[in-house]
Amino acid sequence: MTDPQPRSTRSEELRSFAFLAAVMAPVLTGVLIVSYGFLVWIYQMLIGGPPQA
């Protein structure tokens, strides 16, 4: 019986890891930071601005 999925090579795995580490991790981090900032901005609009010291 043959394997329906071809075996991945070491170079494919290294390329996938490099893509995840160098591209996707920074992009996802940026998205999380921007999302948090947006949520704080919306919250401050709802409560009337930043808290007073």
PyMOL Python script that loads the backbone (N, CA, C, O; Angstrom):
from pymol import cmd

cmd.read_pdbstr("""\
ATOM      1  N   MET A   1       0.847  -1.176   0.000  1.00  0.00           N
ATOM      2  CA  MET A   1       0.000   0.000   0.000  1.00  0.00           C
ATOM      3  C   MET A   1       0.897   1.246   0.000  1.00  0.00           C
ATOM      4  O   MET A   1       1.837   1.340   0.790  1.00  0.00           O
ATOM      5  N   THR A   2       0.604   2.183  -0.877  1.00  0.00           N
ATOM      6  CA  THR A   2       1.422   3.390  -0.976  1.00  0.00           C
ATOM      7  C   THR A   2       0.877   4.476  -0.073  1.00  0.00           C
ATOM      8  O   THR A   2      -0.317   4.533   0.224  1.00  0.00           O
ATOM      9  N   ASP A   3       1.782   5.332   0.353  1.00  0.00           N
ATOM     10  CA  ASP A   3       1.424   6.454   1.216  1.00  0.00           C
ATOM     11  C   ASP A   3       0.771   7.543   0.356  1.00  0.00           C
ATOM     12  O   ASP A   3       1.403   8.008  -0.593  1.00  0.00           O
ATOM     13  N   PRO A   4      -0.477   7.975   0.645  1.00  0.00           N
ATOM     14  CA  PRO A   4      -1.134   8.976  -0.200  1.00  0.00           C
ATOM     15  C   PRO A   4      -0.472  10.350  -0.115  1.00  0.00           C
ATOM     16  O   PRO A   4      -0.551  11.128  -1.066  1.00  0.00           O
ATOM     17  N   GLN A   5       0.178  10.663   1.003  1.00  0.00           N
ATOM     18  CA  GLN A   5       0.855  11.953   1.172  1.00  0.00           C
ATOM     19  C   GLN A   5       2.345  11.752   0.916  1.00  0.00           C
ATOM     20  O   GLN A   5       2.954  10.847   1.486  1.00  0.00           O
ATOM     21  N   PRO A   6       2.939  12.593   0.060  1.00  0.00           N
ATOM     22  CA  PRO A   6       4.395  12.476  -0.125  1.00  0.00           C
ATOM     23  C   PRO A   6       5.130  12.913   1.139  1.00  0.00           C
ATOM     24  O   PRO A   6       4.670  13.804   1.854  1.00  0.00           O
ATOM     25  N   ARG A   7       6.256  12.294   1.407  1.00  0.00           N
ATOM     26  CA  ARG A   7       7.042  12.609   2.589  1.00  0.00           C
ATOM     27  C   ARG A   7       7.678  13.982   2.427  1.00  0.00           C
ATOM     28  O   ARG A   7       8.183  14.309   1.353  1.00  0.00           O
ATOM     29  N   SER A   8       7.658  14.793   3.490  1.00  0.00           N
ATOM     30  CA  SER A   8       8.283  16.110   3.418  1.00  0.00           C
ATOM     31  C   SER A   8       9.793  15.956   3.607  1.00  0.00           C
ATOM     32  O   SER A   8      10.267  15.099   4.352  1.00  0.00           O
ATOM     33  N   THR A   9      10.511  16.801   2.917  1.00  0.00           N
ATOM     34  CA  THR A   9      11.962  16.745   3.017  1.00  0.00           C
ATOM     35  C   THR A   9      12.453  17.701   4.092  1.00  0.00           C
ATOM     36  O   THR A   9      11.711  18.555   4.576  1.00  0.00           O
ATOM     37  N   ARG A  10      13.708  17.539   4.450  1.00  0.00           N
ATOM     38  CA  ARG A  10      14.291  18.391   5.477  1.00  0.00           C
ATOM     39  C   ARG A  10      14.294  19.858   5.042  1.00  0.00           C
ATOM     40  O   ARG A  10      14.057  20.749   5.859  1.00  0.00           O
ATOM     41  N   SER A  11      14.561  20.110   3.755  1.00  0.00           N
ATOM     42  CA  SER A  11      14.591  21.496   3.281  1.00  0.00           C
ATOM     43  C   SER A  11      13.197  22.122   3.314  1.00  0.00           C
ATOM     44  O   SER A  11      13.069  23.313   3.599  1.00  0.00           O
ATOM     45  N   GLU A  12      12.156  21.349   3.030  1.00  0.00           N
ATOM     46  CA  GLU A  12      10.794  21.877   3.116  1.00  0.00           C
ATOM     47  C   GLU A  12      10.448  22.226   4.559  1.00  0.00           C
ATOM     48  O   GLU A  12       9.832  23.258   4.823  1.00  0.00           O
ATOM     49  N   GLU A  13      10.843  21.372   5.482  1.00  0.00           N
ATOM     50  CA  GLU A  13      10.563  21.639   6.889  1.00  0.00           C
ATOM     51  C   GLU A  13      11.328  22.861   7.369  1.00  0.00           C
ATOM     52  O   GLU A  13      10.788  23.667   8.127  1.00  0.00           O
ATOM     53  N   LEU A  14      12.584  23.013   6.938  1.00  0.00           N
ATOM     54  CA  LEU A  14      13.375  24.181   7.323  1.00  0.00           C
ATOM     55  C   LEU A  14      12.774  25.454   6.736  1.00  0.00           C
ATOM     56  O   LEU A  14      12.726  26.482   7.412  1.00  0.00           O
ATOM     57  N   ARG A  15      12.318  25.400   5.494  1.00  0.00           N
ATOM     58  CA  ARG A  15      11.687  26.558   4.865  1.00  0.00           C
ATOM     59  C   ARG A  15      10.384  26.919   5.577  1.00  0.00           C
ATOM     60  O   ARG A  15      10.094  28.099   5.777  1.00  0.00           O
ATOM     61  N   SER A  16       9.606  25.922   5.958  1.00  0.00           N
ATOM     62  CA  SER A  16       8.357  26.180   6.685  1.00  0.00           C
ATOM     63  C   SER A  16       8.639  26.810   8.041  1.00  0.00           C
ATOM     64  O   SER A  16       7.955  27.750   8.446  1.00  0.00           O
ATOM     65  N   PHE A  17       9.650  26.295   8.747  1.00  0.00           N
ATOM     66  CA  PHE A  17      10.004  26.856  10.046  1.00  0.00           C
ATOM     67  C   PHE A  17      10.477  28.301   9.898  1.00  0.00           C
ATOM     68  O   PHE A  17      10.094  29.166  10.686  1.00  0.00           O
ATOM     69  N   ALA A  18      11.308  28.561   8.891  1.00  0.00           N
ATOM     70  CA  ALA A  18      11.810  29.916   8.672  1.00  0.00           C
ATOM     71  C   ALA A  18      10.659  30.870   8.367  1.00  0.00           C
ATOM     72  O   ALA A  18      10.648  31.998   8.858  1.00  0.00           O
ATOM     73  N   PHE A  19       9.696  30.433   7.568  1.00  0.00           N
ATOM     74  CA  PHE A  19       8.538  31.265   7.266  1.00  0.00           C
ATOM     75  C   PHE A  19       7.736  31.559   8.522  1.00  0.00           C
ATOM     76  O   PHE A  19       7.340  32.701   8.757  1.00  0.00           O
ATOM     77  N   LEU A  20       7.498  30.536   9.328  1.00  0.00           N
ATOM     78  CA  LEU A  20       6.731  30.740  10.562  1.00  0.00           C
ATOM     79  C   LEU A  20       7.475  31.650  11.527  1.00  0.00           C
ATOM     80  O   LEU A  20       6.869  32.532  12.135  1.00  0.00           O
ATOM     81  N   ALA A  21       8.775  31.449  11.675  1.00  0.00           N
ATOM     82  CA  ALA A  21       9.547  32.217  12.650  1.00  0.00           C
ATOM     83  C   ALA A  21       9.810  33.645  12.184  1.00  0.00           C
ATOM     84  O   ALA A  21       9.762  34.573  12.992  1.00  0.00           O
ATOM     85  N   ALA A  22      10.089  33.838  10.887  1.00  0.00           N
ATOM     86  CA  ALA A  22      10.502  35.154  10.401  1.00  0.00           C
ATOM     87  C   ALA A  22       9.347  36.001   9.885  1.00  0.00           C
ATOM     88  O   ALA A  22       9.457  37.226   9.830  1.00  0.00           O
ATOM     89  N   VAL A  23       8.234  35.362   9.505  1.00  0.00           N
ATOM     90  CA  VAL A  23       7.122  36.116   8.919  1.00  0.00           C
ATOM     91  C   VAL A  23       5.882  36.058   9.808  1.00  0.00           C
ATOM     92  O   VAL A  23       5.368  37.096  10.226  1.00  0.00           O
ATOM     93  N   MET A  24       5.411  34.877  10.091  1.00  0.00           N
ATOM     94  CA  MET A  24       4.126  34.755  10.776  1.00  0.00           C
ATOM     95  C   MET A  24       4.184  35.196  12.236  1.00  0.00           C
ATOM     96  O   MET A  24       3.240  35.828  12.709  1.00  0.00           O
ATOM     97  N   ALA A  25       5.242  34.893  12.959  1.00  0.00           N
ATOM     98  CA  ALA A  25       5.320  35.296  14.369  1.00  0.00           C
ATOM     99  C   ALA A  25       5.304  36.818  14.510  1.00  0.00           C
ATOM    100  O   ALA A  25       4.534  37.331  15.322  1.00  0.00           O
ATOM    101  N   PRO A  26       6.127  37.573  13.749  1.00  0.00           N
ATOM    102  CA  PRO A  26       6.043  39.038  13.874  1.00  0.00           C
ATOM    103  C   PRO A  26       4.697  39.601  13.415  1.00  0.00           C
ATOM    104  O   PRO A  26       4.190  40.551  14.011  1.00  0.00           O
ATOM    105  N   VAL A  27       4.123  39.027  12.370  1.00  0.00           N
ATOM    106  CA  VAL A  27       2.824  39.516  11.889  1.00  0.00           C
ATOM    107  C   VAL A  27       1.752  39.287  12.947  1.00  0.00           C
ATOM    108  O   VAL A  27       0.960  40.185  13.231  1.00  0.00           O
ATOM    109  N   LEU A  28       1.722  38.103  13.529  1.00  0.00           N
ATOM    110  CA  LEU A  28       0.721  37.817  14.553  1.00  0.00           C
ATOM    111  C   LEU A  28       0.937  38.688  15.794  1.00  0.00           C
ATOM    112  O   LEU A  28      -0.032  39.130  16.411  1.00  0.00           O
ATOM    113  N   THR A  29       2.188  38.937  16.162  1.00  0.00           N
ATOM    114  CA  THR A  29       2.479  39.815  17.285  1.00  0.00           C
ATOM    115  C   THR A  29       1.971  41.222  17.008  1.00  0.00           C
ATOM    116  O   THR A  29       1.362  41.851  17.874  1.00  0.00           O
ATOM    117  N   GLY A  30       2.221  41.711  15.803  1.00  0.00           N
ATOM    118  CA  GLY A  30       1.731  43.039  15.427  1.00  0.00           C
ATOM    119  C   GLY A  30       0.219  43.119  15.464  1.00  0.00           C
ATOM    120  O   GLY A  30      -0.343  44.107  15.937  1.00  0.00           O
ATOM    121  N   VAL A  31      -0.441  42.087  14.967  1.00  0.00           N
ATOM    122  CA  VAL A  31      -1.904  42.062  14.974  1.00  0.00           C
ATOM    123  C   VAL A  31      -2.423  42.091  16.410  1.00  0.00           C
ATOM    124  O   VAL A  31      -3.392  42.793  16.700  1.00  0.00           O
ATOM    125  N   LEU A  32      -1.796  41.344  17.302  1.00  0.00           N
ATOM    126  CA  LEU A  32      -2.229  41.353  18.705  1.00  0.00           C
ATOM    127  C   LEU A  32      -2.039  42.725  19.340  1.00  0.00           C
ATOM    128  O   LEU A  32      -2.918  43.194  20.064  1.00  0.00           O
ATOM    129  N   ILE A  33      -0.908  43.374  19.082  1.00  0.00           N
ATOM    130  CA  ILE A  33      -0.650  44.694  19.661  1.00  0.00           C
ATOM    131  C   ILE A  33      -1.635  45.728  19.118  1.00  0.00           C
ATOM    132  O   ILE A  33      -2.172  46.536  19.875  1.00  0.00           O
ATOM    133  N   VAL A  34      -1.868  45.699  17.812  1.00  0.00           N
ATOM    134  CA  VAL A  34      -2.807  46.647  17.209  1.00  0.00           C
ATOM    135  C   VAL A  34      -4.219  46.402  17.726  1.00  0.00           C
ATOM    136  O   VAL A  34      -4.956  47.351  17.997  1.00  0.00           O
ATOM    137  N   SER A  35      -4.600  45.136  17.864  1.00  0.00           N
ATOM    138  CA  SER A  35      -5.937  44.813  18.380  1.00  0.00           C
ATOM    139  C   SER A  35      -6.112  45.316  19.807  1.00  0.00           C
ATOM    140  O   SER A  35      -7.162  45.859  20.150  1.00  0.00           O
ATOM    141  N   TYR A  36      -5.093  45.140  20.634  1.00  0.00           N
ATOM    142  CA  TYR A  36      -5.174  45.627  22.009  1.00  0.00           C
ATOM    143  C   TYR A  36      -5.300  47.152  22.038  1.00  0.00           C
ATOM    144  O   TYR A  36      -6.113  47.695  22.786  1.00  0.00           O
ATOM    145  N   GLY A  37      -4.507  47.832  21.235  1.00  0.00           N
ATOM    146  CA  GLY A  37      -4.596  49.283  21.165  1.00  0.00           C
ATOM    147  C   GLY A  37      -5.960  49.752  20.709  1.00  0.00           C
ATOM    148  O   GLY A  37      -6.498  50.726  21.235  1.00  0.00           O
ATOM    149  N   PHE A  38      -6.525  49.053  19.723  1.00  0.00           N
ATOM    150  CA  PHE A  38      -7.855  49.402  19.236  1.00  0.00           C
ATOM    151  C   PHE A  38      -8.899  49.207  20.327  1.00  0.00           C
ATOM    152  O   PHE A  38      -9.790  50.041  20.490  1.00  0.00           O
ATOM    153  N   LEU A  39      -8.797  48.112  21.074  1.00  0.00           N
ATOM    154  CA  LEU A  39      -9.752  47.866  22.163  1.00  0.00           C
ATOM    155  C   LEU A  39      -9.642  48.940  23.247  1.00  0.00           C
ATOM    156  O   LEU A  39     -10.659  49.397  23.768  1.00  0.00           O
ATOM    157  N   VAL A  40      -8.424  49.343  23.588  1.00  0.00           N
ATOM    158  CA  VAL A  40      -8.244  50.404  24.587  1.00  0.00           C
ATOM    159  C   VAL A  40      -8.838  51.708  24.068  1.00  0.00           C
ATOM    160  O   VAL A  40      -9.486  52.435  24.820  1.00  0.00           O
ATOM    161  N   TRP A  41      -8.625  52.008  22.797  1.00  0.00           N
ATOM    162  CA  TRP A  41      -9.160  53.226  22.195  1.00  0.00           C
ATOM    163  C   TRP A  41     -10.692  53.239  22.249  1.00  0.00           C
ATOM    164  O   TRP A  41     -11.289  54.247  22.628  1.00  0.00           O
ATOM    165  N   ILE A  42     -11.324  52.130  21.873  1.00  0.00           N
ATOM    166  CA  ILE A  42     -12.786  52.028  21.921  1.00  0.00           C
ATOM    167  C   ILE A  42     -13.271  52.160  23.373  1.00  0.00           C
ATOM    168  O   ILE A  42     -14.251  52.855  23.640  1.00  0.00           O
ATOM    169  N   TYR A  43     -12.583  51.494  24.306  1.00  0.00           N
ATOM    170  CA  TYR A  43     -12.970  51.571  25.711  1.00  0.00           C
ATOM    171  C   TYR A  43     -12.895  53.014  26.221  1.00  0.00           C
ATOM    172  O   TYR A  43     -13.785  53.470  26.939  1.00  0.00           O
ATOM    173  N   GLN A  44     -11.839  53.720  25.848  1.00  0.00           N
ATOM    174  CA  GLN A  44     -11.697  55.099  26.298  1.00  0.00           C
ATOM    175  C   GLN A  44     -12.756  56.007  25.676  1.00  0.00           C
ATOM    176  O   GLN A  44     -13.179  56.978  26.303  1.00  0.00           O
ATOM    177  N   MET A  45     -13.185  55.704  24.458  1.00  0.00           N
ATOM    178  CA  MET A  45     -14.273  56.482  23.866  1.00  0.00           C
ATOM    179  C   MET A  45     -15.564  56.249  24.636  1.00  0.00           C
ATOM    180  O   MET A  45     -16.355  57.178  24.802  1.00  0.00           O
ATOM    181  N   LEU A  46     -15.792  55.034  25.108  1.00  0.00           N
ATOM    182  CA  LEU A  46     -17.027  54.713  25.821  1.00  0.00           C
ATOM    183  C   LEU A  46     -17.061  55.305  27.218  1.00  0.00           C
ATOM    184  O   LEU A  46     -18.123  55.728  27.675  1.00  0.00           O
ATOM    185  N   ILE A  47     -15.922  55.348  27.913  1.00  0.00           N
ATOM    186  CA  ILE A  47     -15.931  55.854  29.287  1.00  0.00           C
ATOM    187  C   ILE A  47     -15.583  57.329  29.376  1.00  0.00           C
ATOM    188  O   ILE A  47     -15.607  57.889  30.472  1.00  0.00           O
ATOM    189  N   GLY A  48     -15.262  57.974  28.275  1.00  0.00           N
ATOM    190  CA  GLY A  48     -15.020  59.411  28.293  1.00  0.00           C
ATOM    191  C   GLY A  48     -13.568  59.806  28.390  1.00  0.00           C
ATOM    192  O   GLY A  48     -13.282  60.893  28.892  1.00  0.00           O
ATOM    193  N   GLY A  49     -12.658  59.013  27.954  1.00  0.00           N
ATOM    194  CA  GLY A  49     -11.256  59.406  27.922  1.00  0.00           C
ATOM    195  C   GLY A  49     -10.398  58.613  28.872  1.00  0.00           C
ATOM    196  O   GLY A  49     -10.895  57.754  29.601  1.00  0.00           O
ATOM    197  N   PRO A  50      -9.112  58.896  28.869  1.00  0.00           N
ATOM    198  CA  PRO A  50      -8.211  58.170  29.769  1.00  0.00           C
ATOM    199  C   PRO A  50      -8.481  58.551  31.219  1.00  0.00           C
ATOM    200  O   PRO A  50      -9.012  59.628  31.490  1.00  0.00           O
ATOM    201  N   PRO A  51      -8.123  57.686  32.139  1.00  0.00           N
ATOM    202  CA  PRO A  51      -8.365  57.982  33.553  1.00  0.00           C
ATOM    203  C   PRO A  51      -7.549  59.198  34.007  1.00  0.00           C
ATOM    204  O   PRO A  51      -6.436  59.429  33.535  1.00  0.00           O
ATOM    205  N   GLN A  52      -8.121  59.956  34.920  1.00  0.00           N
ATOM    206  CA  GLN A  52      -7.446  61.144  35.451  1.00  0.00           C
ATOM    207  C   GLN A  52      -6.577  60.757  36.639  1.00  0.00           C
ATOM    208  O   GLN A  52      -6.973  59.933  37.464  1.00  0.00           O
ATOM    209  N   ALA A  53      -5.414  61.342  36.722  1.00  0.00           N
ATOM    210  CA  ALA A  53      -4.491  61.027  37.822  1.00  0.00           C
ATOM    211  C   ALA A  53      -4.800  61.838  39.058  1.00  0.00           C
ATOM    212  O   ALA A  53      -4.121  61.698  40.075  1.00  0.00           O
TER     213      ALA A  53
END
""", "prot")
cmd.dss("prot")
cmd.show_as("cartoon", "prot")
cmd.util.cbc("prot")
cmd.orient("prot")
